[in-house]
Amino acid sequence: MSEKSEQMIKEYRDRAGVDSDIDVRATAAARLWRTGERENRLAAEAIWKEIKYPKDIIEQMKRETSFPR
């Protein structure tokens, strides 16, 4: 996992209200995805794959945060 991904995960672990490691990682991945940057989106995809996050939720989130090309 990239340093940037690990940093995002640590940041969310430190916030109140997010207890589950999977939720922390999913939230960090969503933030990375929303930047629209290719490197961040690849990191988000890697996180989702690693935690086996539900594909339907991932696809819905991607549709809601897609950027015009």
mmCIF file of the N, C-alpha and C atoms, coordinates in Angstrom:
data_MODEL
# 
_entry.id   MODEL 
# 
loop_
_atom_site.group_PDB 
_atom_site.id 
_atom_site.type_symbol 
_atom_site.label_atom_id 
_atom_site.label_alt_id 
_atom_site.label_comp_id 
_atom_site.label_asym_id 
_atom_site.label_entity_id 
_atom_site.label_seq_id 
_atom_site.pdbx_PDB_ins_code 
_atom_site.Cartn_x 
_atom_site.Cartn_y 
_atom_site.Cartn_z 
_atom_site.occupancy 
_atom_site.B_iso_or_equiv 
_atom_site.pdbx_formal_charge 
_atom_site.auth_seq_id 
_atom_site.auth_comp_id 
_atom_site.auth_asym_id 
_atom_site.auth_atom_id 
_atom_site.pdbx_PDB_model_num 
ATOM 1   N N  . MET A 1 1  ? 0.848   -1.168 0.000   1.00 0.00 ? 1  MET A N  1 
ATOM 2   C CA . MET A 1 1  ? 0.000   0.000  0.000   1.00 0.00 ? 1  MET A CA 1 
ATOM 3   C C  . MET A 1 1  ? 0.899   1.239  0.000   1.00 0.00 ? 1  MET A C  1 
ATOM 4   N N  . SER A 1 2  ? 0.489   2.256  -0.710  1.00 0.00 ? 2  SER A N  1 
ATOM 5   C CA . SER A 1 2  ? 1.311   3.455  -0.828  1.00 0.00 ? 2  SER A CA 1 
ATOM 6   C C  . SER A 1 2  ? 1.337   4.240  0.483   1.00 0.00 ? 2  SER A C  1 
ATOM 7   N N  . GLU A 1 3  ? 2.341   5.075  0.597   1.00 0.00 ? 3  GLU A N  1 
ATOM 8   C CA . GLU A 1 3  ? 2.479   5.916  1.787   1.00 0.00 ? 3  GLU A CA 1 
ATOM 9   C C  . GLU A 1 3  ? 1.276   6.842  1.931   1.00 0.00 ? 3  GLU A C  1 
ATOM 10  N N  . LYS A 1 4  ? 0.805   7.363  0.816   1.00 0.00 ? 4  LYS A N  1 
ATOM 11  C CA . LYS A 1 4  ? -0.349  8.260  0.841   1.00 0.00 ? 4  LYS A CA 1 
ATOM 12  C C  . LYS A 1 4  ? -1.591  7.523  1.344   1.00 0.00 ? 4  LYS A C  1 
ATOM 13  N N  . SER A 1 5  ? -1.776  6.294  0.906   1.00 0.00 ? 5  SER A N  1 
ATOM 14  C CA . SER A 1 5  ? -2.912  5.492  1.358   1.00 0.00 ? 5  SER A CA 1 
ATOM 15  C C  . SER A 1 5  ? -2.826  5.237  2.851   1.00 0.00 ? 5  SER A C  1 
ATOM 16  N N  . GLU A 1 6  ? -1.639  4.868  3.315   1.00 0.00 ? 6  GLU A N  1 
ATOM 17  C CA . GLU A 1 6  ? -1.457  4.603  4.739   1.00 0.00 ? 6  GLU A CA 1 
ATOM 18  C C  . GLU A 1 6  ? -1.709  5.854  5.569   1.00 0.00 ? 6  GLU A C  1 
ATOM 19  N N  . GLN A 1 7  ? -1.308  7.007  5.060   1.00 0.00 ? 7  GLN A N  1 
ATOM 20  C CA . GLN A 1 7  ? -1.526  8.268  5.757   1.00 0.00 ? 7  GLN A CA 1 
ATOM 21  C C  . GLN A 1 7  ? -3.024  8.560  5.872   1.00 0.00 ? 7  GLN A C  1 
ATOM 22  N N  . MET A 1 8  ? -3.767  8.344  4.788   1.00 0.00 ? 8  MET A N  1 
ATOM 23  C CA . MET A 1 8  ? -5.214  8.566  4.809   1.00 0.00 ? 8  MET A CA 1 
ATOM 24  C C  . MET A 1 8  ? -5.889  7.635  5.813   1.00 0.00 ? 8  MET A C  1 
ATOM 25  N N  . ILE A 1 9  ? -5.465  6.390  5.829   1.00 0.00 ? 9  ILE A N  1 
ATOM 26  C CA . ILE A 1 9  ? -6.049  5.418  6.751   1.00 0.00 ? 9  ILE A CA 1 
ATOM 27  C C  . ILE A 1 9  ? -5.787  5.837  8.189   1.00 0.00 ? 9  ILE A C  1 
ATOM 28  N N  . LYS A 1 10 ? -4.568  6.258  8.493   1.00 0.00 ? 10 LYS A N  1 
ATOM 29  C CA . LYS A 1 10 ? -4.241  6.690  9.848   1.00 0.00 ? 10 LYS A CA 1 
ATOM 30  C C  . LYS A 1 10 ? -5.091  7.888  10.243  1.00 0.00 ? 10 LYS A C  1 
ATOM 31  N N  . GLU A 1 11 ? -5.264  8.823  9.326   1.00 0.00 ? 11 GLU A N  1 
ATOM 32  C CA . GLU A 1 11 ? -6.061  10.016 9.601   1.00 0.00 ? 11 GLU A CA 1 
ATOM 33  C C  . GLU A 1 11 ? -7.491  9.636  9.995   1.00 0.00 ? 11 GLU A C  1 
ATOM 34  N N  . TYR A 1 12 ? -8.083  8.703  9.285   1.00 0.00 ? 12 TYR A N  1 
ATOM 35  C CA . TYR A 1 12 ? -9.451  8.303  9.590   1.00 0.00 ? 12 TYR A CA 1 
ATOM 36  C C  . TYR A 1 12 ? -9.544  7.451  10.848  1.00 0.00 ? 12 TYR A C  1 
ATOM 37  N N  . ARG A 1 13 ? -8.505  6.699  11.152  1.00 0.00 ? 13 ARG A N  1 
ATOM 38  C CA . ARG A 1 13 ? -8.503  5.929  12.405  1.00 0.00 ? 13 ARG A CA 1 
ATOM 39  C C  . ARG A 1 13 ? -8.555  6.866  13.590  1.00 0.00 ? 13 ARG A C  1 
ATOM 40  N N  . ASP A 1 14 ? -7.935  8.017  13.456  1.00 0.00 ? 14 ASP A N  1 
ATOM 41  C CA . ASP A 1 14 ? -7.856  8.973  14.550  1.00 0.00 ? 14 ASP A CA 1 
ATOM 42  C C  . ASP A 1 14 ? -9.164  9.734  14.762  1.00 0.00 ? 14 ASP A C  1 
ATOM 43  N N  . ARG A 1 15 ? -10.058 9.667  13.819  1.00 0.00 ? 15 ARG A N  1 
ATOM 44  C CA . ARG A 1 15 ? -11.332 10.382 13.947  1.00 0.00 ? 15 ARG A CA 1 
ATOM 45  C C  . ARG A 1 15 ? -12.338 9.545  14.725  1.00 0.00 ? 15 ARG A C  1 
ATOM 46  N N  . ALA A 1 16 ? -13.134 10.212 15.524  1.00 0.00 ? 16 ALA A N  1 
ATOM 47  C CA . ALA A 1 16 ? -14.163 9.519  16.306  1.00 0.00 ? 16 ALA A CA 1 
ATOM 48  C C  . ALA A 1 16 ? -15.280 9.040  15.394  1.00 0.00 ? 16 ALA A C  1 
ATOM 49  N N  . GLY A 1 17 ? -15.903 7.943  15.768  1.00 0.00 ? 17 GLY A N  1 
ATOM 50  C CA . GLY A 1 17 ? -17.064 7.460  15.042  1.00 0.00 ? 17 GLY A CA 1 
ATOM 51  C C  . GLY A 1 17 ? -16.782 6.410  13.996  1.00 0.00 ? 17 GLY A C  1 
ATOM 52  N N  . VAL A 1 18 ? -15.532 6.167  13.689  1.00 0.00 ? 18 VAL A N  1 
ATOM 53  C CA . VAL A 1 18 ? -15.206 5.130  12.716  1.00 0.00 ? 18 VAL A CA 1 
ATOM 54  C C  . VAL A 1 18 ? -14.394 4.068  13.444  1.00 0.00 ? 18 VAL A C  1 
ATOM 55  N N  . ASP A 1 19 ? -15.037 2.946  13.724  1.00 0.00 ? 19 ASP A N  1 
ATOM 56  C CA . ASP A 1 19 ? -14.404 1.918  14.540  1.00 0.00 ? 19 ASP A CA 1 
ATOM 57  C C  . ASP A 1 19 ? -13.797 0.794  13.714  1.00 0.00 ? 19 ASP A C  1 
ATOM 58  N N  . SER A 1 20 ? -14.489 0.375  12.703  1.00 0.00 ? 20 SER A N  1 
ATOM 59  C CA . SER A 1 20 ? -14.067 -0.780 11.925  1.00 0.00 ? 20 SER A CA 1 
ATOM 60  C C  . SER A 1 20 ? -12.907 -0.435 10.994  1.00 0.00 ? 20 SER A C  1 
ATOM 61  N N  . ASP A 1 21 ? -11.898 -1.292 10.976  1.00 0.00 ? 21 ASP A N  1 
ATOM 62  C CA . ASP A 1 21 ? -10.758 -1.084 10.087  1.00 0.00 ? 21 ASP A CA 1 
ATOM 63  C C  . ASP A 1 21 ? -11.205 -1.050 8.625   1.00 0.00 ? 21 ASP A C  1 
ATOM 64  N N  . ILE A 1 22 ? -12.159 -1.880 8.278   1.00 0.00 ? 22 ILE A N  1 
ATOM 65  C CA . ILE A 1 22 ? -12.666 -1.894 6.902   1.00 0.00 ? 22 ILE A CA 1 
ATOM 66  C C  . ILE A 1 22 ? -13.332 -0.567 6.565   1.00 0.00 ? 22 ILE A C  1 
ATOM 67  N N  . ASP A 1 23 ? -14.127 -0.035 7.493   1.00 0.00 ? 23 ASP A N  1 
ATOM 68  C CA . ASP A 1 23 ? -14.763 1.262  7.253   1.00 0.00 ? 23 ASP A CA 1 
ATOM 69  C C  . ASP A 1 23 ? -13.727 2.371  7.110   1.00 0.00 ? 23 ASP A C  1 
ATOM 70  N N  . VAL A 1 24 ? -12.687 2.308  7.923   1.00 0.00 ? 24 VAL A N  1 
ATOM 71  C CA . VAL A 1 24 ? -11.617 3.300  7.848   1.00 0.00 ? 24 VAL A CA 1 
ATOM 72  C C  . VAL A 1 24 ? -10.966 3.257  6.471   1.00 0.00 ? 24 VAL A C  1 
ATOM 73  N N  . ARG A 1 25 ? -10.634 2.067  6.021   1.00 0.00 ? 25 ARG A N  1 
ATOM 74  C CA . ARG A 1 25 ? -9.981  1.918  4.721   1.00 0.00 ? 25 ARG A CA 1 
ATOM 75  C C  . ARG A 1 25 ? -10.908 2.328  3.578   1.00 0.00 ? 25 ARG A C  1 
ATOM 76  N N  . ALA A 1 26 ? -12.175 1.965  3.672   1.00 0.00 ? 26 ALA A N  1 
ATOM 77  C CA . ALA A 1 26 ? -13.131 2.324  2.624   1.00 0.00 ? 26 ALA A CA 1 
ATOM 78  C C  . ALA A 1 26 ? -13.307 3.837  2.538   1.00 0.00 ? 26 ALA A C  1 
ATOM 79  N N  . THR A 1 27 ? -13.360 4.496  3.684   1.00 0.00 ? 27 THR A N  1 
ATOM 80  C CA . THR A 1 27 ? -13.500 5.948  3.706   1.00 0.00 ? 27 THR A CA 1 
ATOM 81  C C  . THR A 1 27 ? -12.260 6.615  3.120   1.00 0.00 ? 27 THR A C  1 
ATOM 82  N N  . ALA A 1 28 ? -11.094 6.119  3.483   1.00 0.00 ? 28 ALA A N  1 
ATOM 83  C CA . ALA A 1 28 ? -9.854  6.667  2.924   1.00 0.00 ? 28 ALA A CA 1 
ATOM 84  C C  . ALA A 1 28 ? -9.813  6.474  1.411   1.00 0.00 ? 28 ALA A C  1 
ATOM 85  N N  . ALA A 1 29 ? -10.229 5.303  0.951   1.00 0.00 ? 29 ALA A N  1 
ATOM 86  C CA . ALA A 1 29 ? -10.253 5.032  -0.490  1.00 0.00 ? 29 ALA A CA 1 
ATOM 87  C C  . ALA A 1 29 ? -11.209 5.977  -1.207  1.00 0.00 ? 29 ALA A C  1 
ATOM 88  N N  . ALA A 1 30 ? -12.366 6.219  -0.611  1.00 0.00 ? 30 ALA A N  1 
ATOM 89  C CA . ALA A 1 30 ? -13.336 7.130  -1.223  1.00 0.00 ? 30 ALA A CA 1 
ATOM 90  C C  . ALA A 1 30 ? -12.750 8.533  -1.350  1.00 0.00 ? 30 ALA A C  1 
ATOM 91  N N  . ARG A 1 31 ? -12.050 8.982  -0.327  1.00 0.00 ? 31 ARG A N  1 
ATOM 92  C CA . ARG A 1 31 ? -11.424 10.306 -0.404  1.00 0.00 ? 31 ARG A CA 1 
ATOM 93  C C  . ARG A 1 31 ? -10.358 10.357 -1.487  1.00 0.00 ? 31 ARG A C  1 
ATOM 94  N N  . LEU A 1 32 ? -9.581  9.307  -1.583  1.00 0.00 ? 32 LEU A N  1 
ATOM 95  C CA . LEU A 1 32 ? -8.571  9.257  -2.644  1.00 0.00 ? 32 LEU A CA 1 
ATOM 96  C C  . LEU A 1 32 ? -9.236  9.304  -4.016  1.00 0.00 ? 32 LEU A C  1 
ATOM 97  N N  . TRP A 1 33 ? -10.309 8.546  -4.193  1.00 0.00 ? 33 TRP A N  1 
ATOM 98  C CA . TRP A 1 33 ? -11.010 8.489  -5.478  1.00 0.00 ? 33 TRP A CA 1 
ATOM 99  C C  . TRP A 1 33 ? -11.543 9.866  -5.862  1.00 0.00 ? 33 TRP A C  1 
ATOM 100 N N  . ARG A 1 34 ? -12.097 10.572 -4.894  1.00 0.00 ? 34 ARG A N  1 
ATOM 101 C CA . ARG A 1 34 ? -12.743 11.864 -5.171  1.00 0.00 ? 34 ARG A CA 1 
ATOM 102 C C  . ARG A 1 34 ? -11.783 12.936 -5.658  1.00 0.00 ? 34 ARG A C  1 
ATOM 103 N N  . THR A 1 35 ? -10.491 12.754 -5.451  1.00 0.00 ? 35 THR A N  1 
ATOM 104 C CA . THR A 1 35 ? -9.540  13.764 -5.930  1.00 0.00 ? 35 THR A CA 1 
ATOM 105 C C  . THR A 1 35 ? -9.516  13.829 -7.450  1.00 0.00 ? 35 THR A C  1 
ATOM 106 N N  . GLY A 1 36 ? -9.864  12.716 -8.093  1.00 0.00 ? 36 GLY A N  1 
ATOM 107 C CA . GLY A 1 36 ? -9.848  12.673 -9.548  1.00 0.00 ? 36 GLY A CA 1 
ATOM 108 C C  . GLY A 1 36 ? -8.477  12.413 -10.149 1.00 0.00 ? 36 GLY A C  1 
ATOM 109 N N  . GLU A 1 37 ? -7.447  12.366 -9.308  1.00 0.00 ? 37 GLU A N  1 
ATOM 110 C CA . GLU A 1 37 ? -6.090  12.127 -9.802  1.00 0.00 ? 37 GLU A CA 1 
ATOM 111 C C  . GLU A 1 37 ? -5.879  10.635 -10.055 1.00 0.00 ? 37 GLU A C  1 
ATOM 112 N N  . ARG A 1 38 ? -5.228  10.327 -11.160 1.00 0.00 ? 38 ARG A N  1 
ATOM 113 C CA . ARG A 1 38 ? -5.029  8.934  -11.569 1.00 0.00 ? 38 ARG A CA 1 
ATOM 114 C C  . ARG A 1 38 ? -4.342  8.108  -10.482 1.00 0.00 ? 38 ARG A C  1 
ATOM 115 N N  . GLU A 1 39 ? -3.250  8.630  -9.931  1.00 0.00 ? 39 GLU A N  1 
ATOM 116 C CA . GLU A 1 39 ? -2.500  7.900  -8.905  1.00 0.00 ? 39 GLU A CA 1 
ATOM 117 C C  . GLU A 1 39 ? -3.380  7.599  -7.688  1.00 0.00 ? 39 GLU A C  1 
ATOM 118 N N  . ASN A 1 40 ? -4.161  8.570  -7.276  1.00 0.00 ? 40 ASN A N  1 
ATOM 119 C CA . ASN A 1 40 ? -5.047  8.377  -6.129  1.00 0.00 ? 40 ASN A CA 1 
ATOM 120 C C  . ASN A 1 40 ? -6.150  7.378  -6.437  1.00 0.00 ? 40 ASN A C  1 
ATOM 121 N N  . ARG A 1 41 ? -6.665  7.418  -7.648  1.00 0.00 ? 41 ARG A N  1 
ATOM 122 C CA . ARG A 1 41 ? -7.716  6.468  -8.017  1.00 0.00 ? 41 ARG A CA 1 
ATOM 123 C C  . ARG A 1 41 ? -7.173  5.039  -8.065  1.00 0.00 ? 41 ARG A C  1 
ATOM 124 N N  . LEU A 1 42 ? -5.951  4.882  -8.523  1.00 0.00 ? 42 LEU A N  1 
ATOM 125 C CA . LEU A 1 42 ? -5.332  3.552  -8.510  1.00 0.00 ? 42 LEU A CA 1 
ATOM 126 C C  . LEU A 1 42 ? -5.141  3.064  -7.073  1.00 0.00 ? 42 LEU A C  1 
ATOM 127 N N  . ALA A 1 43 ? -4.749  3.968  -6.182  1.00 0.00 ? 43 ALA A N  1 
ATOM 128 C CA . ALA A 1 43 ? -4.592  3.606  -4.769  1.00 0.00 ? 43 ALA A CA 1 
ATOM 129 C C  . ALA A 1 43 ? -5.938  3.209  -4.170  1.00 0.00 ? 43 ALA A C  1 
ATOM 130 N N  . ALA A 1 44 ? -6.988  3.955  -4.517  1.00 0.00 ? 44 ALA A N  1 
ATOM 131 C CA . ALA A 1 44 ? -8.327  3.632  -4.016  1.00 0.00 ? 44 ALA A CA 1 
ATOM 132 C C  . ALA A 1 44 ? -8.760  2.250  -4.492  1.00 0.00 ? 44 ALA A C  1 
ATOM 133 N N  . GLU A 1 45 ? -8.542  1.972  -5.760  1.00 0.00 ? 45 GLU A N  1 
ATOM 134 C CA . GLU A 1 45 ? -8.895  0.654  -6.306  1.00 0.00 ? 45 GLU A CA 1 
ATOM 135 C C  . GLU A 1 45 ? -8.157  -0.458 -5.557  1.00 0.00 ? 45 GLU A C  1 
ATOM 136 N N  . ALA A 1 46 ? -6.884  -0.220 -5.256  1.00 0.00 ? 46 ALA A N  1 
ATOM 137 C CA . ALA A 1 46 ? -6.086  -1.225 -4.544  1.00 0.00 ? 46 ALA A CA 1 
ATOM 138 C C  . ALA A 1 46 ? -6.627  -1.461 -3.137  1.00 0.00 ? 46 ALA A C  1 
ATOM 139 N N  . ILE A 1 47 ? -7.026  -0.395 -2.472  1.00 0.00 ? 47 ILE A N  1 
ATOM 140 C CA . ILE A 1 47 ? -7.590  -0.531 -1.122  1.00 0.00 ? 47 ILE A CA 1 
ATOM 141 C C  . ILE A 1 47 ? -8.885  -1.318 -1.177  1.00 0.00 ? 47 ILE A C  1 
ATOM 142 N N  . TRP A 1 48 ? -9.784  -0.955 -2.094  1.00 0.00 ? 48 TRP A N  1 
ATOM 143 C CA . TRP A 1 48 ? -11.065 -1.664 -2.189  1.00 0.00 ? 48 TRP A CA 1 
ATOM 144 C C  . TRP A 1 48 ? -10.854 -3.142 -2.478  1.00 0.00 ? 48 TRP A C  1 
ATOM 145 N N  . LYS A 1 49 ? -9.906  -3.432 -3.345  1.00 0.00 ? 49 LYS A N  1 
ATOM 146 C CA . LYS A 1 49 ? -9.628  -4.830 -3.680  1.00 0.00 ? 49 LYS A CA 1 
ATOM 147 C C  . LYS A 1 49 ? -9.099  -5.574 -2.454  1.00 0.00 ? 49 LYS A C  1 
ATOM 148 N N  . GLU A 1 50 ? -8.205  -4.933 -1.731  1.00 0.00 ? 50 GLU A N  1 
ATOM 149 C CA . GLU A 1 50 ? -7.598  -5.554 -0.547  1.00 0.00 ? 50 GLU A CA 1 
ATOM 150 C C  . GLU A 1 50 ? -8.636  -5.880 0.528   1.00 0.00 ? 50 GLU A C  1 
ATOM 151 N N  . ILE A 1 51 ? -9.588  -4.980 0.731   1.00 0.00 ? 51 ILE A N  1 
ATOM 152 C CA . ILE A 1 51 ? -10.575 -5.204 1.796   1.00 0.00 ? 51 ILE A CA 1 
ATOM 153 C C  . ILE A 1 51 ? -11.818 -5.923 1.287   1.00 0.00 ? 51 ILE A C  1 
ATOM 154 N N  . LYS A 1 52 ? -11.828 -6.236 -0.008  1.00 0.00 ? 52 LYS A N  1 
ATOM 155 C CA . LYS A 1 52 ? -12.967 -6.935 -0.621  1.00 0.00 ? 52 LYS A CA 1 
ATOM 156 C C  . LYS A 1 52 ? -14.280 -6.178 -0.375  1.00 0.00 ? 52 LYS A C  1 
ATOM 157 N N  . TYR A 1 53 ? -14.228 -4.869 -0.632  1.00 0.00 ? 53 TYR A N  1 
ATOM 158 C CA . TYR A 1 53 ? -15.406 -4.020 -0.443  1.00 0.00 ? 53 TYR A CA 1 
ATOM 159 C C  . TYR A 1 53 ? -16.447 -4.361 -1.497  1.00 0.00 ? 53 TYR A C  1 
ATOM 160 N N  . PRO A 1 54 ? -17.742 -4.304 -1.157  1.00 0.00 ? 54 PRO A N  1 
ATOM 161 C CA . PRO A 1 54 ? -18.802 -4.678 -2.111  1.00 0.00 ? 54 PRO A CA 1 
ATOM 162 C C  . PRO A 1 54 ? -18.734 -3.859 -3.403  1.00 0.00 ? 54 PRO A C  1 
ATOM 163 N N  . LYS A 1 55 ? -18.691 -4.563 -4.527  1.00 0.00 ? 55 LYS A N  1 
ATOM 164 C CA . LYS A 1 55 ? -18.551 -3.915 -5.837  1.00 0.00 ? 55 LYS A CA 1 
ATOM 165 C C  . LYS A 1 55 ? -19.709 -2.977 -6.157  1.00 0.00 ? 55 LYS A C  1 
ATOM 166 N N  . ASP A 1 56 ? -20.924 -3.319 -5.735  1.00 0.00 ? 56 ASP A N  1 
ATOM 167 C CA . ASP A 1 56 ? -22.059 -2.448 -6.032  1.00 0.00 ? 56 ASP A CA 1 
ATOM 168 C C  . ASP A 1 56 ? -21.928 -1.102 -5.325  1.00 0.00 ? 56 ASP A C  1 
ATOM 169 N N  . ILE A 1 57 ? -21.410 -1.100 -4.119  1.00 0.00 ? 57 ILE A N  1 
ATOM 170 C CA . ILE A 1 57 ? -21.212 0.157  -3.392  1.00 0.00 ? 57 ILE A CA 1 
ATOM 171 C C  . ILE A 1 57 ? -20.105 0.975  -4.051  1.00 0.00 ? 57 ILE A C  1 
ATOM 172 N N  . ILE A 1 58 ? -19.040 0.312  -4.463  1.00 0.00 ? 58 ILE A N  1 
ATOM 173 C CA . ILE A 1 58 ? -17.937 1.000  -5.142  1.00 0.00 ? 58 ILE A CA 1 
ATOM 174 C C  . ILE A 1 58 ? -18.425 1.641  -6.437  1.00 0.00 ? 58 ILE A C  1 
ATOM 175 N N  . GLU A 1 59 ? -19.163 0.897  -7.234  1.00 0.00 ? 59 GLU A N  1 
ATOM 176 C CA . GLU A 1 59 ? -19.655 1.423  -8.515  1.00 0.00 ? 59 GLU A CA 1 
ATOM 177 C C  . GLU A 1 59 ? -20.598 2.600  -8.309  1.00 0.00 ? 59 GLU A C  1 
ATOM 178 N N  . GLN A 1 60 ? -21.443 2.532  -7.290  1.00 0.00 ? 60 GLN A N  1 
ATOM 179 C CA . GLN A 1 60 ? -22.354 3.640  -7.007  1.00 0.00 ? 60 GLN A CA 1 
ATOM 180 C C  . GLN A 1 60 ? -21.557 4.887  -6.619  1.00 0.00 ? 60 GLN A C  1 
ATOM 181 N N  . MET A 1 61 ? -20.572 4.720  -5.763  1.00 0.00 ? 61 MET A N  1 
ATOM 182 C CA . MET A 1 61 ? -19.758 5.842  -5.342  1.00 0.00 ? 61 MET A CA 1 
ATOM 183 C C  . MET A 1 61 ? -19.004 6.445  -6.528  1.00 0.00 ? 61 MET A C  1 
ATOM 184 N N  . LYS A 1 62 ? -18.488 5.607  -7.407  1.00 0.00 ? 62 LYS A N  1 
ATOM 185 C CA . LYS A 1 62 ? -17.778 6.101  -8.588  1.00 0.00 ? 62 LYS A CA 1 
ATOM 186 C C  . LYS A 1 62 ? -18.706 6.932  -9.469  1.00 0.00 ? 62 LYS A C  1 
ATOM 187 N N  . ARG A 1 63 ? -19.927 6.460  -9.660  1.00 0.00 ? 63 ARG A N  1 
ATOM 188 C CA . ARG A 1 63 ? -20.890 7.212  -10.488 1.00 0.00 ? 63 ARG A CA 1 
ATOM 189 C C  . ARG A 1 63 ? -21.195 8.572  -9.871  1.00 0.00 ? 63 ARG A C  1 
ATOM 190 N N  . GLU A 1 64 ? -21.299 8.606  -8.566  1.00 0.00 ? 64 GLU A N  1 
ATOM 191 C CA . GLU A 1 64 ? -21.645 9.849  -7.877  1.00 0.00 ? 64 GLU A CA 1 
ATOM 192 C C  . GLU A 1 64 ? -20.500 10.853 -7.850  1.00 0.00 ? 64 GLU A C  1 
ATOM 193 N N  . THR A 1 65 ? -19.285 10.388 -8.072  1.00 0.00 ? 65 THR A N  1 
ATOM 194 C CA . THR A 1 65 ? -18.132 11.283 -7.980  1.00 0.00 ? 65 THR A CA 1 
ATOM 195 C C  . THR A 1 65 ? -17.324 11.344 -9.266  1.00 0.00 ? 65 THR A C  1 
ATOM 196 N N  . SER A 1 66 ? -17.916 10.962 -10.379 1.00 0.00 ? 66 SER A N  1 
ATOM 197 C CA . SER A 1 66 ? -17.153 10.995 -11.628 1.00 0.00 ? 66 SER A CA 1 
ATOM 198 C C  . SER A 1 66 ? -16.969 12.437 -12.086 1.00 0.00 ? 66 SER A C  1 
ATOM 199 N N  . PHE A 1 67 ? -15.856 12.662 -12.748 1.00 0.00 ? 67 PHE A N  1 
ATOM 200 C CA . PHE A 1 67 ? -15.514 13.995 -13.236 1.00 0.00 ? 67 PHE A CA 1 
ATOM 201 C C  . PHE A 1 67 ? -15.548 14.003 -14.756 1.00 0.00 ? 67 PHE A C  1 
ATOM 202 N N  . PRO A 1 68 ? -15.982 15.107 -15.349 1.00 0.00 ? 68 PRO A N  1 
ATOM 203 C CA . PRO A 1 68 ? -15.961 15.194 -16.814 1.00 0.00 ? 68 PRO A CA 1 
ATOM 204 C C  . PRO A 1 68 ? -14.528 15.106 -17.322 1.00 0.00 ? 68 PRO A C  1 
ATOM 205 N N  . ARG A 1 69 ? -14.333 14.456 -18.442 1.00 0.00 ? 69 ARG A N  1 
ATOM 206 C CA . ARG A 1 69 ? -12.982 14.303 -19.013 1.00 0.00 ? 69 ARG A CA 1 
ATOM 207 C C  . ARG A 1 69 ? -12.763 15.346 -20.079 1.00 0.00 ? 69 ARG A C  1 
# 
